Each structure stands twice: as structure tokens, then as C-alpha cells.
Amino acid sequence: MLLVVGALFVGAAIGASSLVRPHNPTREKTMPYECGETAVGSPWGVQFNIRFYVFALVFLVFDVEAVMLVPWAVVVKDLGMPALVAGFIFIGMLVLGLADVWRKGDLEWVREEEREAIKSSASTGIKAA
């Protein structure tokens, strides 16, 4: 019964919104865009730099680990020294992971090799790709 009522409520909301909304499609409104820019090429042919994905994954890992520190901080006083040591080991592992990511250069948007290529192409007058 709850599923039926929920489905009816969602259907009624979608139906009411389609009746009330203005329907004024123009050529500009129906064109696809990416972040406010006109799309160029096929969506299947677009290749993103792997650095975007690595950066996002590093952010997610450290974000989840930071969230795990909140319950530990709440109960560390009650659990005593073993919890404090375990928390510092966890934080140490986070620091080692951050140092490794930093050492590899995954936190840099433009890597050193690319900077050198840009500098050398600017000095020779060649436009960098």
C-alpha cells in the first residue's frame, strides 16, 4: 500500500509540474552543452586526462577517512590510551598516504614535464598542444 501511495504521489507531482511549467523550446535551449560551453565533437570521442579521476579518488579517500575520525574523537576519552594510539596510527597512515600522493605529483594540475614543455615551446615560438 505504501509503494502504491508513493508511486501515485510521485506521478501526481510530475504530472502537475508538466501542466504548470512553460513549454518554450528554442534552438539554443535544446542544444547540448558542457559546463556552459558548446559541445565539440562526439560525446564518445572525448578523452579526459586521467589526472581528474586520480584527483577525485584521492579526495574521496581522504574525505571518507576524515569522516572516520569524528566518531573516534568523540569516544577517545572514554576508551583511553589504546584508542588514542590507534587513532594516531590511523592519522600517521593518512599522512603517509598524502606524502606518497604528493611525492608522485598527483596533487599538481600541471606537472613539471608539462611546464618544461610549455617553457621550451614558448622560447622557440612553437604553440603547445
ZAVOTI-870177 format. One record per residue (C-alpha): residue in three letters; residue number from 0; y, x, z. Coordinates in pm, 1 decimal, decimal comma. Layout:
<nodes>
+-------+------+----------+----------+----------+
! vexnu ! bado !       py !       px !       pz !
+-------+------+----------+----------+----------+
!   ALA !  NUM !        Y !        X !        Z !
...
+-------+------+----------+----------+----------+
</nodes>
This chain:
<nodes>
+-------+------+----------+----------+----------+
! vexnu ! bado !       py !       px !       pz !
+-------+------+----------+----------+----------+
!   MET !    0 !      0,0 !      0,0 !      0,0 !
!   LEU !    1 !    235,2 !    284,2 !     86,8 !
!   LEU !    2 !    173,5 !    451,2 !   -250,5 !
!   VAL !    3 !    245,5 !    126,4 !   -435,8 !
!   VAL !    4 !    570,3 !     67,7 !   -244,9 !
!   GLY !    5 !    672,5 !    430,4 !   -302,6 !
!   ALA !    6 !    598,5 !    408,1 !   -675,3 !
!   LEU !    7 !    792,3 !     80,5 !   -701,9 !
!   PHE !    8 !   1087,9 !    231,5 !   -517,1 !
!   VAL !    9 !   1095,7 !    537,2 !   -746,1 !
!   GLY !   10 !   1055,0 !    320,4 !  -1056,5 !
!   ALA !   11 !   1333,4 !     86,8 !   -945,2 !
!   ALA !   12 !   1566,6 !    379,0 !   -873,2 !
!   ILE !   13 !   1501,7 !    538,1 !  -1213,7 !
!   GLY !   14 !   1538,5 !    202,1 !  -1389,8 !
!   ALA !   15 !   1865,2 !    120,4 !  -1211,0 !
!   SER !   16 !   2010,3 !    462,7 !  -1287,9 !
!   SER !   17 !   1925,6 !    429,3 !  -1657,7 !
!   LEU !   18 !   2103,3 !     91,8 !  -1668,7 !
!   VAL !   19 !   2417,8 !    211,6 !  -1491,3 !
!   ARG !   20 !   2470,1 !    557,8 !  -1644,3 !
!   PRO !   21 !   2687,0 !    609,6 !  -1951,0 !
!   HIS !   22 !   2495,9 !    695,5 !  -2266,4 !
!   ASN !   23 !   2720,9 !    901,6 !  -2491,0 !
!   PRO !   24 !   2519,9 !   1181,2 !  -2659,3 !
!   THR !   25 !   2715,4 !   1415,0 !  -2884,0 !
!   ARG !   26 !   2605,6 !   1720,3 !  -3079,5 !
!   GLU !   27 !   2746,5 !   1955,2 !  -2814,5 !
!   LYS !   28 !   2577,7 !   1768,4 !  -2528,6 !
!   THR !   29 !   2233,7 !   1776,5 !  -2688,6 !
!   MET !   30 !   2238,7 !   2148,5 !  -2776,1 !
!   PRO !   31 !   2020,8 !   2375,4 !  -2561,6 !
!   TYR !   32 !   2198,3 !   2643,6 !  -2361,6 !
!   GLU !   33 !   2111,0 !   2919,1 !  -2120,0 !
!   CYS !   34 !   2345,2 !   2970,8 !  -1824,8 !
!   GLY !   35 !   2639,5 !   2827,4 !  -2014,9 !
!   GLU !   36 !   2572,0 !   3040,1 !  -2323,5 !
!   THR !   37 !   2448,6 !   2917,1 !  -2657,7 !
!   ALA !   38 !   2080,5 !   2991,3 !  -2701,5 !
!   VAL !   39 !   1997,7 !   3251,2 !  -2966,5 !
!   GLY !   40 !   1653,5 !   3267,3 !  -3122,5 !
!   SER !   41 !   1328,7 !   3104,2 !  -3024,3 !
!   PRO !   42 !   1256,1 !   3042,5 !  -2655,7 !
!   TRP !   43 !    915,7 !   3208,8 !  -2703,8 !
!   GLY !   44 !   1065,5 !   3520,7 !  -2857,5 !
!   VAL !   45 !   1297,5 !   3602,8 !  -2567,6 !
!   GLN !   46 !   1187,8 !   3907,7 !  -2370,7 !
!   PHE !   47 !   1327,9 !   3963,9 !  -2023,2 !
!   ASN !   48 !   1345,2 !   4300,4 !  -1857,2 !
!   ILE !   49 !   1065,7 !   4338,1 !  -1600,8 !
!   ARG !   50 !   1329,8 !   4456,7 !  -1352,7 !
!   PHE !   51 !   1440,6 !   4095,1 !  -1298,9 !
!   TYR !   52 !   1091,0 !   3995,8 !  -1188,3 !
!   VAL !   53 !   1044,1 !   4303,6 !   -969,0 !
!   PHE !   54 !   1378,2 !   4241,5 !   -800,1 !
!   ALA !   55 !   1288,3 !   3875,8 !   -738,5 !
!   LEU !   56 !    947,8 !   3965,3 !   -596,5 !
!   VAL !   57 !   1096,3 !   4228,5 !   -365,2 !
!   PHE !   58 !   1350,0 !   3973,0 !   -245,4 !
!   LEU !   59 !   1077,9 !   3715,6 !   -177,6 !
!   VAL !   60 !    858,9 !   3962,5 !     10,6 !
!   PHE !   61 !   1139,1 !   4078,1 !    237,3 !
!   ASP !   62 !   1270,0 !   3723,3 !    280,0 !
!   VAL !   63 !    930,7 !   3595,1 !    396,7 !
!   GLU !   64 !    887,1 !   3893,3 !    625,9 !
!   ALA !   65 !   1231,8 !   3835,8 !    776,9 !
!   VAL !   66 !   1135,8 !   3473,9 !    845,6 !
!   MET !   67 !    824,1 !   3600,4 !   1024,7 !
!   LEU !   68 !   1046,5 !   3794,9 !   1265,9 !
!   VAL !   69 !   1210,0 !   3477,9 !   1402,5 !
!   PRO !   70 !    907,2 !   3343,3 !   1598,0 !
!   TRP !   71 !    832,1 !   3695,0 !   1719,2 !
!   ALA !   72 !   1186,7 !   3731,2 !   1852,6 !
!   VAL !   73 !   1153,4 !   3400,0 !   2036,8 !
!   VAL !   74 !    832,0 !   3489,4 !   2223,3 !
!   VAL !   75 !    853,6 !   3867,3 !   2255,7 !
!   LYS !   76 !    994,1 !   3846,1 !   2608,4 !
!   ASP !   77 !    709,3 !   3623,0 !   2725,3 !
!   LEU !   78 !    432,6 !   3830,8 !   2565,2 !
!   GLY !   79 !    555,3 !   4166,2 !   2692,5 !
!   MET !   80 !    505,7 !   4520,3 !   2571,0 !
!   PRO !   81 !    213,7 !   4462,3 !   2325,1 !
!   ALA !   82 !    423,9 !   4211,6 !   2131,5 !
!   LEU !   83 !    720,2 !   4449,2 !   2131,9 !
!   VAL !   84 !    507,3 !   4734,6 !   1995,8 !
!   ALA !   85 !    352,2 !   4506,7 !   1731,9 !
!   GLY !   86 !    699,3 !   4390,6 !   1626,9 !
!   PHE !   87 !    826,0 !   4745,7 !   1592,3 !
!   ILE !   88 !    519,2 !   4840,2 !   1386,8 !
!   PHE !   89 !    592,2 !   4541,6 !   1160,6 !
!   ILE !   90 !    958,9 !   4641,2 !   1127,2 !
!   GLY !   91 !    850,7 !   5000,6 !   1056,7 !
!   MET !   92 !    627,5 !   4876,4 !    775,0 !
!   LEU !   93 !    923,1 !   4682,2 !    634,4 !
!   VAL !   94 !   1138,5 !   4994,2 !    645,2 !
!   LEU !   95 !    867,2 !   5199,0 !    470,3 !
!   GLY !   96 !    834,7 !   4931,4 !    200,6 !
!   LEU !   97 !   1209,9 !   4923,7 !    148,7 !
!   ALA !   98 !   1221,8 !   5304,1 !    131,7 !
!   ASP !   99 !    945,8 !   5302,7 !   -131,7 !
!   VAL !  100 !   1121,7 !   5042,2 !   -344,7 !
!   TRP !  101 !   1449,1 !   5231,8 !   -308,3 !
!   ARG !  102 !   1280,9 !   5565,5 !   -396,5 !
!   LYS !  103 !   1132,4 !   5414,4 !   -713,1 !
!   GLY !  104 !   1477,3 !   5288,8 !   -815,0 !
!   ASP !  105 !   1374,7 !   4923,2 !   -829,4 !
!   LEU !  106 !   1692,8 !   4819,5 !   -648,6 !
!   GLU !  107 !   1912,2 !   4963,8 !   -925,5 !
!   TRP !  108 !   2022,9 !   4735,4 !  -1207,5 !
!   VAL !  109 !   2093,4 !   5034,0 !  -1432,1 !
!   ARG !  110 !   1856,4 !   5327,0 !  -1392,6 !
!   GLU !  111 !   1960,7 !   5690,6 !  -1415,3 !
!   GLU !  112 !   1790,7 !   5739,5 !  -1754,0 !
!   GLU !  113 !   1987,5 !   5447,7 !  -1897,8 !
!   ARG !  114 !   2312,9 !   5582,0 !  -1751,1 !
!   GLU !  115 !   2248,4 !   5918,5 !  -1917,2 !
!   ALA !  116 !   2170,0 !   5748,2 !  -2247,7 !
!   ILE !  117 !   2491,4 !   5546,2 !  -2227,3 !
!   LYS !  118 !   2694,7 !   5858,1 !  -2143,6 !
!   SER !  119 !   2541,2 !   6061,0 !  -2425,4 !
!   SER !  120 !   2586,0 !   5782,9 !  -2680,2 !
!   ALA !  121 !   2947,0 !   5731,2 !  -2568,2 !
!   SER !  122 !   3021,2 !   6100,8 !  -2610,9 !
!   THR !  123 !   2866,7 !   6111,2 !  -2959,5 !
!   GLY !  124 !   3021,7 !   5781,9 !  -3065,4 !
!   ILE !  125 !   2688,3 !   5604,2 !  -3117,0 !
!   LYS !  126 !   2673,6 !   5247,3 !  -2993,2 !
!   ALA !  127 !   2397,0 !   5199,7 !  -2729,4 !
!   ALA !  128 !   2142,6 !   4923,8 !  -2795,7 !
+-------+------+----------+----------+----------+
</nodes>
